[in-house]
Amino acid sequence: MTTLKILFWGSLFIIFYSYLGYGILMYFLVKLKKALGPKTAATGPSFEPEVTLVVSAFNEADFIERKIGNTFELDYPPSKLQILFITDGSTDDTPIIIRRHENITLLHQDERRGKVAAMNRAMQFVHRDYVIFSDANTLLNRNAIKAIVRHYADPKVGGVAGEKKVMTHETALAAGTGEGLYWKYESFLKKLDSDFYSVVGAAGELFSLRTSLFENAGENLIIEDFVLSLKICLKGYVIRYEPDAYAMESSSASMKEEEKRKIRISAGAFQAMVVLKDLFNIFKYPVLSFQFISHRILRWTLCPIGLVILFLSDSTIVWIGDRGFYALFLILQLLLYLISLAGWLMARRNIRSKLLYVPYYFVFMNLSVFVGFQRFIRGKQSVVWEKAARSNMA
């Protein structure tokens, strides 16, 4: 019985700490740091270096004109902004549409080798000190570039992560509801991470770095933005988070489309752990390792397993005869999974219910980790991703 209770409470602690406890802890650590640490001077807004904006596009003919218009509306001196679009492997009219615009440098080759290969090729044409990456299916706010580059006045900053905003509507189904809430919470955690020390992993929708720090890590990376940003941290730099620079992206069109994305990310997470194995050395990187393990690794490893152990240990404790709290908690677990099942059934029938979609999305994320791990072990996750359908952006 004692062993079962240790498993129960250990699993419960890991799950709580990973999803809520770490955020609470970081909130108070940041408050303490600001209270005890020296006051830092605000970065001057006049810092406007020459920048290259690299946009990766694959078969985006239905949206690319809107992306181009959004890019031309960015508030940054045109003489200091090089715009580079790369459309490797596109088989629709995406390259043709881009060629109509003289102010854009187009890179295109018929062979499709994945986004990371396209990024590596694009960097051969980047000769400015700072580069910003953005996806073709996102729209940037007008002040995004200015908000990003001002951080580079600090020589310790190796990269800047923008915010990802998932655009959902009142009519959003499970994918939009769950994804939107997930990214709002992730943005909150990234702000805390950045204020405490450094962001631990940037999202490719909007990410910037010093060109000199770019590292060609091969063409087999699945979540290249995450690995690249942390490799910069391993070199002694930090990644800042800038909420005033954001990429707006529509939510996945359905949970089936969201499933493709989550499983791919989960498989890439295990690959990233191997590539970034040095980050597990808490003696060499004490603060960064603490953030990396707390914010990322626990969610990708112990939390999904912990959910299984929590249910099995609780069920066994109750079955042996220890009722009271454990019986009540078992009922709550059963309700969670029943509500998740109801959310899954409603999502399949396109019935809207935000109340049911939140627990469903939580369970769905953890199930995706198991599938992603299986793909990673079997080497079945291709670096050339299958484009996921997105809902229409307003």
Secondary structure as UniProt FT lines:
FT   HELIX           2..16
FT   HELIX           17..21
FT   HELIX           22..36
FT   TURN            45..46
FT   STRAND          51..56
FT   TURN            61..63
FT   HELIX           64..72
FT   HELIX           78..80
FT   STRAND          81..86
FT   TURN            88..89
FT   HELIX           94..99
FT   TURN            102..103
FT   STRAND          104..107
FT   HELIX           115..122
FT   HELIX           123..125
FT   STRAND          130..135
FT   TURN            136..137
FT   STRAND          139..140
FT   TURN            142..143
FT   HELIX           144..149
FT   HELIX           150..153
FT   TURN            155..156
FT   STRAND          157..167
FT   TURN            170..171
FT   HELIX           174..196
FT   TURN            204..205
FT   STRAND          206..210
FT   HELIX           211..213
FT   HELIX           224..234
FT   TURN            235..236
FT   STRAND          238..250
FT   HELIX           255..275
FT   HELIX           277..280
FT   TURN            282..284
FT   HELIX           286..292
FT   HELIX           293..297
FT   HELIX           298..300
FT   HELIX           302..320
FT   HELIX           325..348
FT   TURN            349..350
FT   HELIX           354..378
//
